Amino acid sequence: MYQQKSTSASGPRRFLICLSAVTSLAILSSACGISIENIEMPSTGYTSSGFEVGLDLICLPYQGGEIGYCAALLPDGWSTDTVYYTGDCEGGMTYNSICSDYLFSQFGEPTGYVWSGFVADSASVLLDSFHVNVTLEVVTDSVPGIFWLAFQAGWTYDPDDPDSYAWDDPPHYGNEIEISPLSLVQTSWGMVKALFSE
């Protein structure tokens, strides 16, 4: 698990600077079929807890049969239990190891971080541009620290074929998030809520 406690440039920060450079190059050289317009995520959170990330996407289908995917570059040990999208189209997304491996092959991973890729449960049949909001429910582990998360979105025509994946707009990163230990009161209240299924 990568843990950053200082503000000096480190592995993840250098990685994100490289992502910014790749993003600038791609914007200059190609039109975007799908792009992340906005990322909504908190700036603070707690260990062994959860928070939501919202990705506002604009999609420009090429043929109308593409299957969308999105992914998060998360600290190793974190998880994303639920991913779904709403807006002009609605549906769920399922974890896909081929998608995750594809993103690793395209962009790499800084030490202590891993890509988690999710593919939509159905293909888009719209031919006009449309907007969706993807919600990722992220769960942290027990390690506090300051972290940066990156996000990617794109298309595939066959989720089981690594050669079928494509992207037009390289990864974007969200704001810095500081993860603090849960206090005894917060931990106790969480246990009470769990007992009563609230």
Beta strands, then each sheet from edge to edge (+ up, - down):
strand 1: 34-40
strand 2: 44-46
strand 3: 50-59
strand 4: 67-75
strand 5: 79-87
strand 6: 91-95
strand 7: 113-120
strand 8: 130-139
strand 9: 145-147
strand 10: 150-156
strand 11: 165-166
strand 12: 172-173
strand 13: 177-180
sheet 1: 1+ 3- 8+ 5- 6+ 7- 4+ 10- 11+
sheet 2: 1+ 3- 8+ 5- 6+ 7- 4+ 10- 12+
sheet 3: 2+ 13+ 9-
end
